[in-house]
């Protein structure tokens, strides 16, 4: 009888511990078949979202404090490989509570958190903002420290930096954003420093959901000694039914004293289920964008599944 009671007590404690902790396996499998002008037809991983595999979890430490962790690595769906799979997208551990969250490890920067939020054509490989140089920042430096604030009336923010640790590179960033009802607005700033050389990135973006369409707008700026580039985008996501959405957008990139690069993109996405989306798109860059590494003309279709 006593042994039975002890066994039940142990099981009860284990049940409480399990209820206070959680670990989630998740991922995205995304591949796109596309054709670029003067190039062979390609099958590319990550047309709508980067393919990935990850684990994330929390543990309730009591007193409103929780331990958090995340491990996430990229996958190449077109080749079935992961380049010697590494958790090189994100890998961190930290603490969370009423004060927000503090994370240690390889984090997406505070700038990265909002830099892509209003890119037209679902921020896919057909997005016209593919010509933007303000999206060429260091996204997830090693040896990072990041703070994410709680939300106050729809307003939240984040700050990130990293330790140099045998390198001469540091990326420091912050953002502030507002999300409430149909409105989203964000501003972010990042400095990538290599030795004494600095590249400064600024982005301001926003969206407004009218119901019949969501209007998307963005501004980007890159500053290196002696040169600045200003970038703009405008687009809209238009629901054509419960599962079908049309998206269109234009973007420009103008360096000081240089030609203006322009791009236009169009796309459709269709939700086959809550976790599976089929999509198609086309993108056209002008000569200035193509000369700077653009795609001239791209069209294709893909499928994304998340779990």
Backbone bond lengths (Angstrom), bond angles and torsions (degrees), N, CA, C in turn:
res aa  C-N    CA-C-N  psi(-1)  N-CA   C-N-CA  omega(-1)  CA-C   N-CA-C  phi
1 X - - - 1.456 - - 1.524 111.04 -
2 X 1.355 114.81 -45.69 1.459 119.67 -179.55 1.520 110.87 -63.35
3 X 1.376 115.88 -40.68 1.461 120.13 179.52 1.528 110.72 -63.93
4 X 1.312 116.12 -37.73 1.469 120.67 179.35 1.513 110.64 -65.18
5 X 1.331 116.06 -41.87 1.467 120.04 179.42 1.521 110.61 -64.88
6 X 1.343 116.21 -40.44 1.465 120.10 178.57 1.512 110.38 -63.72
7 X 1.342 115.96 -43.29 1.461 120.07 179.37 1.515 111.21 -61.34
8 X 1.323 117.22 -42.97 1.459 120.80 178.52 1.522 111.30 -63.58
9 X 1.333 116.57 -38.98 1.467 120.32 178.68 1.515 111.31 -63.90
10 X 1.358 116.96 -42.31 1.464 121.18 178.44 1.512 110.39 -62.52
11 X 1.335 116.70 -44.64 1.460 120.23 178.82 1.518 111.25 -62.62
12 X 1.330 116.91 -37.42 1.457 120.52 179.02 1.508 112.27 -64.25
13 X 1.347 116.31 -43.39 1.463 120.65 178.09 1.517 110.67 -63.79
14 X 1.342 116.51 -42.15 1.461 120.54 179.02 1.511 110.55 -61.99
15 X 1.347 116.59 -38.55 1.463 120.19 179.25 1.503 112.03 -64.87
16 X 1.353 116.74 -40.04 1.468 120.29 178.12 1.516 110.12 -65.17
17 X 1.343 116.91 -44.31 1.468 120.71 -179.53 1.518 110.12 -60.89
18 X 1.347 115.96 -40.85 1.455 119.43 -179.69 1.522 110.97 -65.64
19 X 1.334 115.79 -38.56 1.461 119.94 -179.34 1.517 111.42 -66.48
20 X 1.348 117.10 -26.24 1.447 120.82 -176.99 1.527 112.73 -91.15
21 X 1.327 117.35 -2.63 1.453 121.90 179.82 1.519 109.93 -128.29
22 X 1.331 115.97 153.19 1.466 119.30 176.23 1.519 109.40 -151.05
23 X 1.329 115.55 142.41 1.454 122.52 174.02 1.524 107.37 -130.99
24 X 1.334 116.77 130.75 1.454 121.73 -177.04 1.519 110.50 -121.40
25 X 1.321 115.74 129.92 1.462 121.94 170.24 1.520 107.66 -93.98
26 X 1.334 117.80 130.81 1.455 120.94 -178.35 1.523 109.68 -144.64
27 X 1.310 115.54 167.23 1.451 118.54 177.64 1.512 112.93 -175.52
28 X 1.322 115.07 171.18 1.460 123.81 174.83 1.523 107.84 -134.78
29 X 1.329 115.85 131.79 1.458 122.11 175.46 1.524 106.14 -119.51
30 X 1.331 117.24 112.37 1.458 122.33 -170.99 1.523 108.98 -138.21
31 X 1.327 116.49 129.17 1.460 120.28 177.87 1.525 109.14 -141.81
32 X 1.347 116.38 142.77 1.459 122.04 -178.02 1.531 109.33 -128.84
33 X 1.324 115.72 136.77 1.459 123.07 173.39 1.517 106.83 -100.76
34 X 1.349 117.30 116.87 1.461 118.99 -174.84 1.518 111.70 -142.19
35 X 1.316 114.45 158.55 1.466 122.62 179.57 1.518 108.48 -125.90
36 X 1.322 116.67 123.62 1.458 122.81 173.07 1.524 108.44 -103.25
37 X 1.312 115.91 144.12 1.469 120.14 -179.15 1.523 110.42 -56.03
38 X 1.320 115.25 134.70 1.467 123.56 178.97 1.527 113.33 65.67
39 X 1.339 116.36 16.53 1.462 120.73 177.33 1.531 108.84 -127.38
40 X 1.334 116.49 156.73 1.458 120.91 176.05 1.529 109.84 -69.47
41 X 1.317 116.73 153.82 1.458 121.37 174.91 1.530 109.15 -60.23
42 X 1.337 116.05 136.38 1.461 120.58 -175.01 1.524 111.10 -124.86
43 X 1.315 114.84 148.07 1.455 122.66 169.27 1.521 106.32 -109.82
44 X 1.338 116.44 114.25 1.466 121.12 -170.65 1.516 110.74 -122.69
45 X 1.308 116.29 137.24 1.458 121.40 176.83 1.529 109.85 -76.07
46 X 1.327 116.58 133.75 1.456 120.61 172.68 1.505 115.00 83.53
47 X 1.330 118.38 57.77 1.460 120.31 178.68 1.514 112.99 -81.68
48 X 1.321 116.28 -35.07 1.469 121.63 179.92 1.522 110.64 -105.25
49 X 1.315 116.80 -42.97 1.467 123.33 175.93 1.522 107.92 -141.09
50 X 1.309 117.21 146.41 1.467 120.45 178.32 1.527 109.90 -62.45
51 X 1.328 117.07 130.96 1.460 120.86 177.49 1.534 108.89 -68.01
52 X 1.347 115.21 142.51 1.464 118.35 -172.61 1.524 111.20 -160.81
53 X 1.310 115.39 163.83 1.460 123.34 172.44 1.515 107.09 -138.16
54 X 1.330 115.88 134.39 1.452 117.70 -176.50 1.513 114.21 -150.79
55 X 1.318 113.86 165.40 1.461 123.10 174.16 1.528 106.98 -130.31
56 X 1.312 116.42 138.03 1.457 119.96 175.10 1.519 108.99 -142.93
57 X 1.319 115.72 152.90 1.449 118.18 -177.38 1.510 113.06 -162.77
58 X 1.308 114.35 165.96 1.462 122.23 176.77 1.525 109.05 -138.81
59 X 1.306 115.31 155.25 1.458 121.50 172.28 1.515 108.62 -137.19
60 X 1.310 116.45 128.71 1.458 122.21 178.25 1.524 108.88 -75.96
61 X 1.330 115.90 116.72 1.460 121.01 -179.50 1.524 112.52 -94.73
62 X 1.336 115.87 -3.72 1.453 119.94 -178.92 1.511 111.99 90.78
63 X 1.309 116.24 158.67 1.458 121.29 178.70 1.510 113.60 63.86
64 X 1.339 117.25 25.93 1.458 120.69 179.45 1.514 114.41 81.13
65 X 1.343 117.34 6.57 1.467 121.89 -177.68 1.531 109.92 -106.05
66 X 1.317 116.82 140.16 1.460 121.84 179.09 1.521 110.12 -133.53
67 X 1.316 115.31 146.83 1.469 121.14 169.26 1.528 107.34 -91.26
68 X 1.329 117.13 140.14 1.458 121.39 -179.43 1.520 108.89 -131.37
69 X 1.339 115.72 150.04 1.455 118.90 173.55 1.519 109.38 -150.44
70 X 1.326 115.84 159.36 1.458 122.32 175.73 1.526 109.29 -152.95
71 X 1.326 115.99 135.64 1.463 123.42 175.26 1.518 107.11 -131.14
72 X 1.343 117.99 120.58 1.458 120.40 -175.65 1.524 110.55 -142.19
73 X 1.338 115.96 130.25 1.452 121.20 178.94 1.510 111.76 -127.16
74 X 1.330 116.27 156.15 1.452 121.68 -179.08 1.520 112.45 -87.06
75 X 1.345 115.25 152.46 1.462 122.54 179.48 1.517 110.14 -125.55
76 X 1.332 116.84 147.05 1.461 122.49 173.72 1.519 108.03 -106.38
77 X 1.331 116.36 96.02 1.452 120.50 -174.56 1.524 111.50 -68.51
78 X 1.324 117.69 -31.45 1.466 120.27 -176.64 1.519 112.86 -69.13
79 X 1.337 117.97 -24.64 1.465 120.76 -179.87 1.525 112.60 -113.76
80 X 1.335 116.71 -9.55 1.459 119.89 -179.51 1.511 113.04 73.52
81 X 1.323 116.98 21.11 1.465 121.14 -178.59 1.521 110.13 -121.82
82 X 1.307 113.86 168.75 1.460 120.35 177.02 1.508 111.07 -134.80
83 X 1.330 116.43 22.44 1.467 122.17 176.85 1.524 111.68 52.20
84 X 1.344 117.06 47.48 1.458 120.15 -176.43 1.510 107.75 67.20
85 X 1.324 116.36 72.05 1.468 123.60 -165.18 1.526 113.03 -40.66
86 X 1.313 114.75 126.75 1.457 122.71 178.83 1.522 108.22 -134.05
87 X 1.300 117.36 150.17 1.456 121.75 175.45 1.531 108.34 -85.04
88 X 1.335 115.93 63.87 1.456 120.36 -171.79 1.528 113.70 -101.49
89 X 1.336 117.54 5.07 1.464 119.04 170.52 1.533 109.08 -83.22
90 X 1.322 115.03 -53.87 1.471 120.63 173.80 1.523 108.66 -149.59
91 X 1.310 115.43 143.27 1.460 121.24 172.19 1.522 107.31 -156.23
92 X 1.323 115.51 109.77 1.469 118.55 -177.79 1.521 110.95 -150.11
93 X 1.319 114.28 162.37 1.453 122.88 171.41 1.520 106.29 -136.23
94 X 1.326 116.31 149.27 1.461 117.64 -177.48 1.509 112.62 -170.04
95 X 1.317 114.21 -167.60 1.459 122.22 -178.59 1.520 109.65 -127.35
96 X 1.343 115.70 142.70 1.452 120.56 178.20 1.516 111.09 -132.71
97 X 1.329 114.40 155.59 1.457 120.25 178.62 1.507 110.21 -177.82
98 X 1.326 116.31 -158.87 1.455 120.52 179.31 1.515 113.31 -62.57
99 X 1.330 116.70 -19.72 1.472 121.70 -179.89 1.526 112.06 -82.02
100 X 1.328 117.20 -10.02 1.455 121.21 -175.04 1.511 110.04 116.41
101 X 1.329 116.97 -140.27 1.457 120.66 -178.12 1.523 109.09 -144.85
102 X 1.336 116.47 135.93 1.448 122.52 175.26 1.527 107.45 -118.01
103 X 1.342 116.81 129.03 1.457 122.03 -173.14 1.525 110.12 -125.06
104 X 1.333 115.77 143.26 1.464 121.77 179.35 1.527 108.83 -126.54
105 X 1.335 117.00 125.79 1.455 120.85 179.17 1.517 110.71 142.57
106 X 1.313 116.03 -144.32 1.463 121.97 -179.60 1.529 107.31 -97.77
107 X 1.326 116.30 103.32 1.460 122.88 -175.60 1.526 110.95 -112.47
108 X 1.327 116.85 149.95 1.460 119.70 163.01 1.519 107.85 -66.12
109 X 1.318 116.65 138.34 1.459 119.33 -177.15 1.528 111.27 -69.42
110 X 1.318 115.73 162.93 1.463 120.64 178.04 1.526 110.80 -62.71
111 X 1.321 117.73 -29.09 1.467 121.92 176.73 1.528 109.79 -69.07
112 X 1.319 116.36 -43.77 1.461 120.88 -179.54 1.529 111.44 -60.91
113 X 1.331 116.64 -31.66 1.466 120.80 -177.84 1.521 113.29 -54.36
114 X 1.345 117.38 -32.04 1.469 118.59 -175.76 1.530 113.86 -124.53
115 X 1.343 117.97 -5.92 1.466 120.36 -173.19 1.525 113.38 -60.73
116 X 1.327 117.73 -27.70 1.466 121.32 -174.69 1.535 112.72 -106.87
117 X 1.327 117.46 5.51 1.462 120.66 -168.00 1.520 115.10 -65.75
118 X 1.332 118.75 -27.04 1.472 119.61 -177.97 1.524 111.96 -121.66
119 X 1.328 116.85 23.69 1.459 119.07 176.57 1.526 110.12 -68.26
120 X 1.339 118.20 128.21 1.463 120.21 -179.38 1.521 112.29 -65.70
121 X 1.313 115.37 167.89 1.464 124.15 178.75 1.528 109.91 57.42
122 X 1.343 114.66 43.42 1.464 123.57 171.53 1.526 113.54 61.50
123 X 1.347 117.61 21.53 1.464 121.90 -177.81 1.533 110.30 53.16
124 X 1.316 116.01 41.15 1.465 122.21 -177.63 1.519 110.19 -97.64
125 X 1.346 116.20 -173.13 1.466 120.22 176.36 1.532 111.40 -70.24
126 X 1.333 117.05 -5.61 1.469 122.09 176.76 1.530 111.84 -101.65
127 X 1.327 117.34 3.69 1.462 121.06 -178.99 1.529 110.72 -70.34
128 X 1.330 118.52 133.72 1.468 120.28 179.44 1.524 113.12 -65.39
129 X 1.334 117.01 -20.69 1.465 120.33 178.68 1.521 111.87 -72.09
130 X 1.335 117.14 3.27 1.462 120.27 171.93 1.519 112.93 -61.57
131 X 1.343 117.14 -16.56 1.471 120.51 178.12 1.527 112.09 -87.40
132 X 1.333 118.34 -7.64 1.462 121.51 -174.32 1.535 111.91 -71.85
133 X 1.320 116.51 130.59 1.467 120.89 172.93 1.531 111.03 -84.06
134 X 1.333 117.83 -16.91 1.469 120.89 178.48 1.520 111.85 -73.06
135 X 1.341 117.17 -3.34 1.457 121.67 174.06 1.524 110.97 -103.07
136 X 1.327 116.70 12.56 1.460 121.42 179.86 1.518 113.45 -97.23
137 X 1.307 117.69 21.03 1.460 122.80 -178.90 1.534 110.86 -74.58
138 X 1.326 116.34 168.05 1.468 121.48 172.33 1.519 108.19 -74.92
139 X 1.331 116.99 117.45 1.459 120.52 -171.30 1.508 115.16 -86.79
140 X 1.338 117.29 -37.16 1.469 119.82 -175.94 1.527 110.94 -144.68
141 X 1.322 117.00 77.17 1.464 120.66 -178.02 1.531 111.61 -65.81
142 X 1.318 115.07 157.18 1.466 120.24 176.29 1.526 110.54 -74.16
143 X 1.328 115.12 161.40 1.479 122.09 172.89 1.528 111.93 57.74
144 X 1.327 115.05 45.80 1.460 119.95 -173.37 1.513 114.73 -90.95
145 X 1.326 114.25 156.61 1.461 123.86 172.21 1.525 106.46 -130.56
146 X 1.333 116.41 129.18 1.453 119.65 -175.83 1.520 110.56 -138.92
147 X 1.331 116.02 137.59 1.460 122.35 174.56 1.521 108.81 -118.02
148 X 1.328 116.39 130.12 1.463 122.74 176.79 1.521 107.83 -118.82
149 X 1.328 116.87 123.22 1.456 120.73 -175.70 1.523 111.38 -79.27
150 X 1.328 117.67 159.94 1.459 119.58 168.82 1.529 109.28 -71.52
151 X 1.320 116.30 171.24 1.461 120.99 -179.47 1.520 109.93 -92.72
152 X 1.331 115.78 135.76 1.460 121.82 177.56 1.527 108.18 -123.79
153 X 1.333 117.23 101.76 1.456 120.20 179.60 1.513 113.66 59.59
154 X 1.326 116.86 34.74 1.459 121.35 -179.44 1.508 114.49 92.71
155 X 1.347 117.42 -10.26 1.469 121.59 -178.67 1.529 109.50 -99.60
156 X 1.329 116.03 134.52 1.456 121.14 176.32 1.526 108.81 -147.60
157 X 1.312 115.75 169.55 1.458 119.31 -178.62 1.509 111.48 -154.51
158 X 1.324 115.53 174.75 1.456 121.26 178.13 1.521 109.74 -155.63
159 X 1.332 114.80 154.67 1.466 122.09 176.42 1.514 107.43 -136.78
160 X 1.336 116.76 139.61 1.463 120.19 178.82 1.521 110.44 -143.09
161 X 1.322 115.08 149.90 1.460 122.15 172.93 1.521 107.37 -155.37
162 X 1.314 117.70 -177.70 1.463 120.35 177.64 1.518 110.48 -148.84
163 X 1.323 115.75 156.71 1.454 121.95 176.99 1.519 109.00 -84.23
164 X 1.328 116.92 144.46 1.470 120.27 -176.42 1.530 111.51 -68.56
165 X 1.324 118.25 -43.99 1.462 123.40 175.19 1.523 114.84 38.87
166 X 1.291 117.33 78.55 1.474 124.55 177.27 1.530 113.66 68.52
167 X 1.313 117.51 12.55 1.464 120.83 173.40 1.517 107.60 -127.41
168 X 1.306 115.93 172.99 1.463 120.04 178.72 1.524 109.41 -117.49
169 X 1.351 115.46 32.77 1.459 120.49 -175.19 1.524 110.68 -124.37
170 X 1.321 115.34 140.49 1.464 120.37 176.52 1.524 109.25 -147.29
171 X 1.330 116.02 138.51 1.467 122.27 176.37 1.514 108.29 -122.83
172 X 1.322 116.58 119.53 1.458 122.58 -178.84 1.520 108.54 -121.73
173 X 1.332 116.59 132.07 1.466 119.85 -173.60 1.520 111.35 -148.24
174 X 1.332 114.89 160.29 1.464 120.55 170.53 1.524 108.49 -147.48
175 X 1.314 115.84 159.48 1.462 120.31 171.08 1.519 110.06 -146.41
176 X 1.322 114.59 156.84 1.460 123.80 171.02 1.514 106.53 -133.20
177 X 1.329 117.20 134.23 1.459 119.47 179.64 1.524 110.71 -140.41
178 X 1.327 114.24 158.04 1.466 121.33 175.29 1.517 109.02 -127.62
179 X 1.318 116.34 130.61 1.454 122.07 175.35 1.515 108.42 -133.16
180 X 1.336 116.00 117.64 1.447 120.66 179.79 1.513 111.16 -159.34
181 X 1.328 116.97 120.35 1.455 120.16 -178.97 1.518 111.06 59.60
182 X 1.325 117.40 -129.06 1.469 120.02 -177.73 1.528 114.08 -83.36
183 X 1.338 117.44 -1.65 1.465 121.42 -171.05 1.523 112.02 -105.46
184 X 1.325 115.50 134.54 1.455 122.33 168.20 1.528 107.70 -131.69
185 X 1.332 116.72 137.93 1.460 121.31 174.78 1.519 108.87 -148.40
186 X 1.337 116.28 139.97 1.446 119.37 -179.00 1.515 112.02 -147.68
187 X 1.325 116.12 152.20 1.453 122.28 174.41 1.525 107.68 -138.57
188 X 1.328 116.97 139.44 1.463 120.70 -179.33 1.520 110.05 -145.21
189 X 1.328 114.42 155.30 1.467 121.52 -179.39 1.521 107.97 -143.45
190 X 1.335 116.68 138.41 1.461 120.94 178.22 1.518 110.18 -143.06
191 X 1.313 114.85 142.36 1.466 121.88 174.11 1.520 108.16 -119.13
192 X 1.335 115.82 118.85 1.466 121.93 172.17 1.520 107.33 -98.36
193 X 1.325 115.78 120.36 1.458 120.12 -175.97 1.527 109.72 -119.60
194 X 1.327 115.92 124.39 1.461 122.85 175.07 1.523 106.76 -120.81
195 X 1.315 116.96 108.50 1.457 119.99 -171.63 1.515 109.11 63.78
196 X 1.334 116.85 -125.36 1.465 120.09 177.51 1.528 112.37 -97.77
197 X 1.341 116.91 -3.11 1.469 121.06 -178.81 1.531 110.40 -84.85
198 X 1.335 116.30 133.52 1.455 121.25 -177.68 1.528 111.07 -123.03
199 X 1.322 115.45 138.68 1.452 122.08 168.76 1.522 107.07 -118.48
200 X 1.327 116.38 125.79 1.464 121.27 -175.00 1.526 109.82 -110.97
201 X 1.329 115.23 129.60 1.463 122.13 -177.96 1.526 110.03 -117.22
202 X 1.316 116.10 137.38 1.459 122.20 175.99 1.521 108.58 -132.98
203 X 1.312 116.94 137.85 1.460 120.52 172.74 1.511 109.77 -138.87
204 X 1.327 115.53 142.47 1.464 123.80 173.55 1.520 105.66 -133.81
205 X 1.318 117.41 124.99 1.458 118.70 179.97 1.521 111.00 -144.89
206 X 1.321 115.46 162.91 1.452 120.17 -178.78 1.511 111.62 -164.69
207 X 1.321 114.84 164.23 1.461 120.82 176.92 1.518 109.28 -148.22
208 X 1.333 114.34 155.71 1.474 120.42 176.95 1.522 107.59 -139.62
209 X 1.328 115.47 123.73 1.462 121.20 -178.09 1.528 109.34 -92.71
210 X 1.327 115.50 108.94 1.459 121.40 179.73 1.520 112.35 -86.42
211 X 1.314 116.72 -4.23 1.450 120.84 -174.95 1.515 110.88 93.95
212 X 1.325 115.89 -61.39 1.466 120.52 177.87 1.519 111.12 -73.72
213 X 1.341 116.92 -20.77 1.462 122.02 178.56 1.521 108.95 -164.16
214 X 1.317 116.50 151.06 1.464 122.05 171.94 1.525 107.66 -106.67
215 X 1.339 115.84 120.89 1.462 121.58 -179.44 1.534 108.81 -87.57
216 X 1.338 116.76 132.80 1.459 123.31 -176.91 1.522 110.07 -120.52
217 X 1.322 117.60 134.77 1.463 120.58 178.29 1.520 109.30 -143.88
218 X 1.332 115.77 146.29 1.454 119.33 180.00 1.513 112.27 -151.69
219 X 1.327 114.68 152.69 1.467 122.55 176.12 1.513 107.64 -134.48
220 X 1.338 116.60 135.45 1.452 121.52 175.84 1.518 111.00 -131.56
221 X 1.331 115.37 152.26 1.471 120.37 -179.73 1.524 108.57 -146.69
222 X 1.316 115.44 133.75 1.461 121.86 175.47 1.519 108.34 -122.36
223 X 1.319 116.34 131.97 1.466 120.57 179.56 1.521 109.88 -128.46
224 X 1.322 115.23 120.32 1.459 122.16 169.97 1.524 105.55 -121.62
225 X 1.337 118.83 159.64 1.465 119.46 -178.29 1.524 112.35 -51.60
226 X 1.324 115.42 118.93 1.457 121.25 176.41 1.512 115.57 90.70
227 X 1.335 119.04 -11.38 1.459 121.41 -176.65 1.519 110.94 -142.50
228 X 1.339 115.46 138.41 1.460 121.51 174.57 1.524 108.38 -131.92
229 X 1.304 116.61 143.98 1.453 122.42 177.16 1.521 108.90 -125.50
230 X 1.336 116.30 128.50 1.458 121.81 178.49 1.521 109.54 -110.44
231 X 1.341 116.07 137.32 1.453 121.08 -173.44 1.522 111.42 -134.70
232 X 1.328 116.07 143.52 1.466 122.33 -178.54 1.518 109.60 -134.00
233 X 1.326 115.53 151.17 1.457 120.52 172.20 1.525 109.27 -145.59
234 X 1.316 115.33 150.94 1.461 122.56 177.10 1.519 107.58 -146.80
235 X 1.318 116.50 135.39 1.452 119.15 -179.39 1.506 112.12 -160.82
236 X 1.325 115.35 -178.28 1.458 121.42 179.60 1.523 109.69 -153.40
237 X 1.330 115.54 141.66 1.461 123.09 170.01 1.528 106.95 -106.34
238 X 1.325 116.86 124.20 1.460 121.40 -174.87 1.527 109.35 -120.64
239 X 1.352 118.41 111.46 1.465 120.19 175.83 1.529 110.20 -66.88
240 X 1.328 116.28 130.38 1.460 121.54 177.53 1.519 110.94 -109.44
241 X 1.310 116.61 8.56 1.456 123.73 -178.83 1.508 108.30 165.24
242 X 1.326 116.59 -174.13 1.459 119.92 -178.81 1.525 112.10 -65.38
243 X 1.338 116.94 -31.30 1.466 119.85 -174.15 1.522 114.20 -115.58
244 X 1.338 117.87 -16.60 1.462 121.80 -173.26 1.527 111.34 -104.57
245 X 1.340 116.89 131.68 1.465 122.15 178.52 1.520 109.56 -132.13
246 X 1.327 115.48 134.27 1.465 122.78 174.64 1.517 108.31 -104.13
247 X 1.321 117.53 137.12 1.460 121.53 178.51 1.526 109.96 -133.18
248 X 1.317 116.02 140.26 1.463 121.57 179.28 1.515 108.83 -142.76
249 X 1.335 115.82 150.96 1.451 118.54 178.61 1.508 112.88 -166.71
250 X 1.326 114.36 161.63 1.459 121.72 174.98 1.524 107.81 -129.62
251 X 1.331 116.00 154.03 1.459 120.74 179.20 1.519 109.74 -147.36
252 X 1.335 115.50 150.57 1.458 121.36 176.55 1.523 109.59 -132.84
253 X 1.325 115.38 156.16 1.459 122.27 176.28 1.526 107.52 -143.40
254 X 1.346 116.71 119.28 1.467 120.97 -173.36 1.522 110.42 -127.32
255 X 1.335 118.22 105.25 1.473 120.78 174.52 1.521 110.15 -79.23
256 X 1.321 116.82 151.93 1.466 120.79 176.29 1.523 109.85 -55.73
257 X 1.335 115.71 125.23 1.453 120.16 176.76 1.508 114.71 73.68
258 X 1.343 117.97 6.51 1.461 120.56 -178.36 1.513 112.21 -116.06
259 X 1.332 115.61 176.89 1.453 121.31 179.21 1.528 110.87 -76.87
260 X 1.322 115.99 152.53 1.452 120.83 177.85 1.525 109.82 -84.02
261 X 1.319 115.61 122.51 1.458 120.91 173.52 1.519 108.28 -86.93
262 X 1.335 116.72 136.01 1.460 121.67 -179.76 1.517 110.32 -130.36
263 X 1.328 115.32 149.72 1.455 120.55 178.41 1.516 109.40 -148.16
264 X 1.321 115.82 148.32 1.455 121.78 174.90 1.519 108.24 -130.36
265 X 1.327 117.34 141.38 1.460 121.25 -179.71 1.508 111.52 -136.56
266 X 1.321 116.62 146.98 1.459 123.94 177.14 1.517 108.14 -134.64
267 X 1.337 117.08 143.33 1.455 118.88 179.82 1.504 113.42 -156.25
268 X 1.321 115.82 158.51 1.463 123.98 174.99 1.520 108.30 -129.29
269 X 1.321 116.85 139.41 1.463 120.68 171.91 1.521 108.45 -128.27
270 X 1.349 115.75 141.11 1.457 120.62 -179.72 1.520 108.48 -131.98
271 X 1.336 115.74 119.87 1.457 121.13 -179.45 1.521 109.69 -80.77
272 X 1.323 116.00 105.52 1.459 120.71 177.14 1.525 110.88 -71.92
273 X 1.335 115.63 -26.87 1.462 123.01 175.78 1.520 106.74 -159.98
274 X 1.320 116.96 -172.67 1.460 120.27 178.05 1.523 111.80 -67.56
275 X 1.332 116.66 -21.53 1.468 119.63 -174.72 1.520 114.20 -116.83
276 X 1.326 117.95 -8.20 1.461 120.80 -175.41 1.521 110.80 -124.57
277 X 1.333 116.42 128.74 1.461 122.88 -177.51 1.524 110.14 -129.89
278 X 1.326 115.58 131.60 1.461 121.63 170.69 1.524 107.67 -99.92
279 X 1.342 117.02 145.17 1.460 119.44 -177.11 1.519 110.69 -148.55
280 X 1.325 115.02 159.11 1.461 121.94 177.94 1.518 108.03 -148.91
281 X 1.336 117.02 155.33 1.454 118.71 -179.31 1.508 112.98 -166.35
282 X 1.331 113.51 170.20 1.459 121.71 175.69 1.516 107.92 -144.35
283 X 1.317 116.74 144.92 1.467 122.28 179.28 1.522 108.88 -139.32
284 X 1.329 115.91 139.24 1.462 121.74 179.29 1.518 109.03 -132.00
285 X 1.360 116.47 121.38 1.459 122.65 176.59 1.526 109.34 -104.44
286 X 1.336 116.38 148.43 1.461 118.13 177.40 1.528 111.01 -80.83
287 X 1.321 116.17 179.91 1.472 120.76 -174.61 1.523 112.39 -60.44
288 X 1.352 116.65 -40.31 1.462 119.63 -178.69 1.526 110.93 -64.15
289 X 1.341 116.37 -39.69 1.461 120.08 178.57 1.515 111.21 -68.54
290 X 1.344 116.34 -40.10 1.463 120.36 179.96 1.522 111.13 -64.24
291 X 1.327 116.36 -40.64 1.464 120.72 179.05 1.522 111.44 -63.79
292 X 1.335 116.93 -27.44 1.460 120.62 -179.05 1.524 112.32 -92.53
293 X 1.338 116.78 9.64 1.460 119.92 177.13 1.508 114.32 110.56
294 X 1.350 117.76 12.07 1.457 121.77 178.58 1.520 111.80 -72.44
295 X 1.345 115.94 -170.82 1.465 119.73 -172.70 1.522 113.34 -112.44
296 X 1.345 119.13 2.67 1.463 122.51 -175.99 1.519 109.61 60.52
297 X 1.334 118.34 -85.39 1.464 121.82 177.64 1.523 109.17 -134.69
298 X 1.327 116.37 133.31 1.471 122.15 178.37 1.521 108.66 -136.55
299 X 1.319 116.99 137.71 1.454 121.21 173.09 1.520 108.78 -146.32
300 X 1.335 116.36 153.81 1.459 118.83 -178.59 1.510 111.92 172.06
301 X 1.326 114.98 -174.86 1.472 121.89 -179.68 1.517 108.58 -147.62
302 X 1.350 115.40 156.85 1.447 119.55 -176.71 1.510 112.60 -155.43
303 X 1.327 115.22 179.98 1.459 121.48 178.33 1.524 108.54 -143.50
304 X 1.338 115.23 140.49 1.466 121.83 179.06 1.517 109.48 -128.22
305 X 1.321 115.05 134.52 1.468 121.26 175.42 1.525 108.69 -127.13
306 X 1.304 116.89 131.71 1.465 121.17 178.15 1.525 109.69 -117.00
307 X 1.317 115.41 150.81 1.457 119.59 178.64 1.518 109.79 -145.95
